[in-house]
Amino acid sequence: MDTALAQLTDQIRQASADRQTLSIRGGGSKDFYGHPSTGERMDTTPLRGIVSYEPTELVVTVRAGTPLAELEATLAERKQCLAFEPPHYHYAGGQATVGGMVAAGLSGPARASVGAVRDYVLGVKLINGRAEHLTFGGQVMKNVAGYDVSRLMVGSMGVLGVITEVSLKVLPVAPAEATLVFELDQAQALAQLHRWGAQPLPLNASCWVKDVDKSLLFVRLRGAVAAVASAVTRMTRDVQGHPMDKTQARADWQACRDHRLPFFVEPSDAAPDLWRLSLPQTAPALDLPWAQFMEWHGAQRWVRAPAAAGAGLRELAARYGGSATLFVASQVDEVQFEARFSPLAPALKLIHERLKAEFDPAGIFDPGRLVAEF
C-alpha cells in the first residue's frame, strides 16, 4: 500500500474508533451539491495519476484524485473521450476530479443519447468504513457475478466509502459534428425532438432556452460524416433552421456542460436558486412563471426559482413521474436538508439504510450529504 492510501486508511480507522465524521473531498468543485458536510476533511487529491490506459481496448484506469481535465487531455491525444461529458462546474471553484465525477454521478449534454456515468464505470476500488480496501468489477463489461457494486458507487456522494481508483470505458471522438439552431417555443421544440427521436438520425444533444425575445432550440449531431450531412439536410428541411459556426458551437456546448451560460450565471433577485427537474422525455412543456432551460431532449429541465417554490416543483415533477432537486441554493445556511432532494420512498429508503450499515457501520462518511437521516 502506498503512502497516500495508507494515510487515508489510517484516518478512516481512527475516525471510526473516535466516532468522528469525515467529509470526503477531492478538488472541491461539487462542494455546492447536496447538504454541506461538516466532518473532518479527508483529502483524496494525493491519489493522483493514470494507472493504465489501453486505447485499443477503450479502457482507462485512473486514481480518484486525478484532475478530470488531465484525464480528458490524455484521452484527446488519442482522439478518444468520456462520451457522457462530465461537467466541470464553477459554483464552488476548485477542480473536478475523477473520483468526484463518479461520486456525484452527474453527466453533461450528451447523456440522453449516449448514457450516464454509471454506464461507463467498469470497476472501482474503495475504502469502506471498516478501513478495508475493496475491489469491485474490473476492466471489461462482462465481469460482474452478483451485485454490480462498482456502479452502485456512482452518485453515492461518498456516503458509502472513499473511492480510490476507477476503471472507465472510453469511446473514440465522432468523425463529424454539427449543431443546428431552430426558433421554436418550448412545446414546439419538444414535439419536434420527439419526431426526430423516432427517426434514424445521429442526435447527440439538445438544449432549449428563451434568449431575450427568442426561444431557441439547439440540436447537436454526431456520427459518421455522411450521416451528419444527411441529417442536417433532412432536419433543416423539416423545420427552418441553420447550422452554427463549429468553433462557436463547441464553445457553447462546453459552456452548457459547465453551467457557464447566462442562464446559469445570471440569476434574478426574485428567483435566485437553481432547480433541476428530472422528467420523462415525454413530459409536456411546463407552464411556470420562472426562466427555464431544457436539456436531454426534454428529460432535464433547469428552473430559476425561489427556494419556497420547492414543494410546488416537486409536486409538478411527481405528476409526470419525475423528481426535483434544489441544485444550487443561493443561501446555503438558510436551506433545510429536505429542500435539496426529493424524499425517498419507504422501500428505497430501507435499501439506502441497509447499504449504509453494511459499508459504513459507524456512520462516519459524509452524514446527511445525500439522505437526511444518515
SVG drawing of the C-alpha trace seen along z (x, -y; Angstrom):
<svg xmlns="http://www.w3.org/2000/svg" viewBox="-50 -41 54 55">
<polyline fill="none" stroke="black" stroke-width="0.4" points="0.0,0.0 1.4,-3.4 1.7,-6.4 -1.5,-8.2 -3.6,-5.1 -2.0,-4.3 -2.8,-7.8 -6.4,-7.6 -6.8,-4.2 -5.3,-5.3 -7.6,-8.4 -10.7,-6.2 -9.6,-3.7 -9.1,-6.5 -12.3,-8.2 -14.2,-5.0 -12.7,-4.4 -13.4,-8.0 -16.8,-8.2 -15.5,-11.3 -17.3,-12.1 -15.3,-12.6 -16.0,-14.9 -14.6,-13.4 -13.2,-16.0 -11.3,-15.9 -10.9,-19.1 -13.9,-20.8 -15.8,-21.5 -19.0,-19.8 -19.0,-21.3 -22.2,-23.1 -24.1,-19.9 -26.2,-18.1 -26.2,-19.1 -23.0,-20.7 -20.6,-18.4 -19.3,-19.3 -16.9,-16.5 -13.1,-16.4 -11.8,-17.0 -10.5,-13.9 -8.4,-14.9 -8.2,-12.5 -6.1,-14.6 -2.9,-12.7 -4.4,-9.7 -3.4,-11.0 -2.3,-9.5 -3.4,-7.3 -2.7,-3.7 -3.2,-2.1 -4.6,-3.2 -5.3,-0.8 -6.5,-2.9 -7.1,0.2 -9.3,1.7 -11.1,-1.6 -10.3,-1.3 -8.6,-3.6 -7.9,-3.1 -7.4,-6.2 -6.8,-7.1 -9.6,-9.1 -7.8,-12.3 -6.7,-12.8 -7.9,-16.1 -10.7,-15.4 -9.1,-17.8 -5.8,-15.8 -7.6,-12.6 -9.6,-14.3 -6.4,-15.7 -4.7,-12.3 -7.7,-10.8 -7.9,-13.6 -4.3,-12.9 -5.6,-9.5 -8.8,-11.0 -10.9,-9.4 -13.2,-10.9 -15.6,-10.4 -18.8,-10.2 -21.1,-11.3 -19.3,-14.7 -18.8,-15.1 -19.3,-18.7 -16.6,-21.0 -18.9,-23.2 -17.8,-26.7 -20.1,-27.2 -17.7,-26.1 -14.5,-26.8 -11.9,-24.1 -11.0,-21.5 -13.1,-18.5 -11.5,-15.1 -12.3,-11.6 -13.4,-10.4 -15.8,-13.4 -17.1,-12.7 -18.1,-9.2 -19.3,-10.0 -21.6,-12.9 -22.8,-10.8 -23.5,-13.9 -23.4,-13.9 -23.3,-16.5 -25.4,-17.4 -24.9,-14.0 -26.3,-12.0 -29.7,-11.3 -28.1,-9.8 -25.0,-8.0 -25.8,-7.1 -24.8,-8.3 -21.6,-8.0 -22.6,-4.6 -22.9,-3.1 -19.1,-3.6 -17.9,-2.5 -16.3,0.9 -14.7,1.2 -13.8,-0.7 -11.6,-0.4 -12.7,-2.0 -12.0,-2.1 -15.1,-1.3 -16.0,-2.4 -14.0,0.6 -10.8,-0.7 -10.9,2.2 -9.6,1.5 -12.1,3.3 -12.1,4.0 -15.3,4.4 -15.7,5.0 -12.7,4.9 -11.7,3.6 -14.3,5.3 -18.1,5.0 -18.9,8.7 -17.1,9.1 -19.8,9.0 -21.2,12.0 -23.8,11.0 -24.4,7.3 -22.7,4.7 -21.3,2.7 -18.9,0.6 -21.9,-1.1 -23.6,-1.5 -20.9,-3.9 -21.9,-6.3 -24.0,-9.1 -23.4,-7.8 -21.9,-11.1 -19.2,-9.5 -21.6,-8.2 -20.6,-4.5 -16.8,-4.9 -13.8,-6.6 -13.3,-5.8 -9.6,-5.4 -9.5,-4.1 -11.8,-3.8 -11.8,-1.9 -13.8,-3.5 -14.9,-2.7 -13.9,-5.4 -15.0,-6.0 -13.5,-7.4 -14.3,-11.0 -17.0,-11.1 -15.7,-11.7 -18.3,-14.5 -20.3,-17.0 -22.8,-19.8 -25.1,-22.0 -28.4,-23.3 -30.4,-26.2 -34.2,-26.5 -36.5,-29.2 -39.3,-27.3 -41.2,-27.7 -40.8,-25.0 -43.9,-23.0 -42.8,-23.1 -39.2,-22.1 -40.4,-19.1 -42.7,-17.9 -40.0,-18.2 -37.4,-16.5 -39.9,-13.6 -40.4,-13.3 -36.6,-13.4 -36.0,-10.9 -38.2,-8.4 -36.1,-8.7 -32.6,-7.2 -30.8,-10.5 -27.4,-10.9 -28.9,-13.1 -26.3,-13.6 -27.5,-16.5 -30.1,-19.2 -30.9,-22.3 -33.7,-24.9 -33.7,-28.3 -35.6,-31.6 -32.9,-34.1 -34.1,-37.7 -37.1,-37.8 -36.5,-34.5 -37.0,-30.9 -34.2,-28.8 -33.6,-25.0 -30.1,-23.8 -29.5,-20.3 -26.1,-18.7 -25.4,-15.8 -22.5,-13.5 -21.6,-10.4 -20.3,-9.4 -19.6,-12.2 -22.3,-11.1 -24.9,-10.5 -24.4,-14.0 -24.5,-15.7 -27.7,-13.8 -29.3,-14.7 -28.5,-18.4 -30.3,-18.4 -33.2,-16.5 -33.8,-18.4 -33.5,-21.9 -36.0,-20.7 -38.4,-19.7 -38.0,-23.0 -36.5,-26.2 -33.1,-26.4 -29.4,-26.8 -26.0,-25.3 -23.9,-27.1 -20.2,-28.0 -18.4,-24.9 -15.9,-26.8 -18.7,-28.8 -20.9,-25.7 -18.1,-23.8 -17.5,-26.6 -21.2,-27.0 -21.7,-23.3 -18.8,-23.3 -20.3,-26.3 -23.7,-24.4 -21.9,-21.4 -20.1,-23.5 -23.1,-25.9 -21.3,-29.0 -24.1,-30.2 -26.0,-33.4 -29.0,-31.3 -26.8,-29.7 -24.5,-32.6 -27.1,-35.5 -29.8,-34.6 -32.5,-37.1 -33.1,-38.5 -36.7,-37.1 -35.6,-33.6 -32.0,-33.1 -32.0,-29.3 -31.3,-26.7 -33.7,-23.7 -33.2,-20.6 -36.2,-18.6 -35.6,-15.1 -38.6,-14.1 -39.6,-11.6 -38.7,-13.0 -42.4,-12.8 -43.4,-15.3 -45.0,-18.4 -43.8,-22.0 -44.1,-23.4 -46.1,-26.5 -44.0,-28.2 -43.5,-31.9 -39.7,-31.4 -37.0,-31.1 -36.4,-27.6 -33.6,-25.8 -34.2,-22.4 -31.7,-19.6 -31.6,-15.9 -34.4,-16.0 -36.8,-17.2 -35.6,-14.8 -33.8,-17.5 -35.4,-20.9 -33.5,-23.6 -35.6,-26.2 -34.6,-29.5 -37.0,-29.8 -37.0,-30.8 -36.4,-28.1 -40.0,-28.4 -41.1,-27.1 -39.7,-23.6 -43.0,-22.0 -44.8,-23.1 -41.9,-22.0 -41.7,-18.6 -45.5,-18.1 -45.3,-19.1 -42.3,-16.7 -44.0,-13.9 -47.1,-14.3 -45.1,-13.3 -43.2,-10.5 -40.0,-12.6 -38.3,-14.4 -37.0,-17.9 -33.7,-18.8 -32.5,-22.1 -29.3,-22.0 -27.7,-25.3 -29.0,-27.3 -28.4,-31.0 -28.5,-31.0 -26.9,-27.7 -27.2,-28.2 -30.9,-29.0 -31.9,-25.9 -33.2,-22.9 -31.9,-19.5 -35.4,-18.4 -35.3,-21.2 -32.4,-19.7 -33.5,-16.3 -36.9,-14.7 -37.8,-12.4 -37.1,-8.7 -39.9,-6.3 -40.1,-3.9 -38.8,-0.9 -35.9,-2.8 -35.0,-4.4 -34.8,-1.0 -32.3,0.1 -30.2,-3.0 -30.2,-2.3 -29.0,1.3 -26.3,0.3 -25.1,-2.4 -25.0,0.0 -23.0,2.5 -20.4,0.2 -20.2,-2.4 -21.4,-0.8 -20.0,-3.6 -21.7,-6.3 -18.5,-8.3 -18.7,-9.2 -20.5,-12.5 -23.6,-12.0 -26.5,-13.8 -24.9,-14.7 -27.3,-12.5 -30.0,-11.4 -31.0,-13.4 -31.2,-10.6 -27.7,-9.1"/>
</svg>
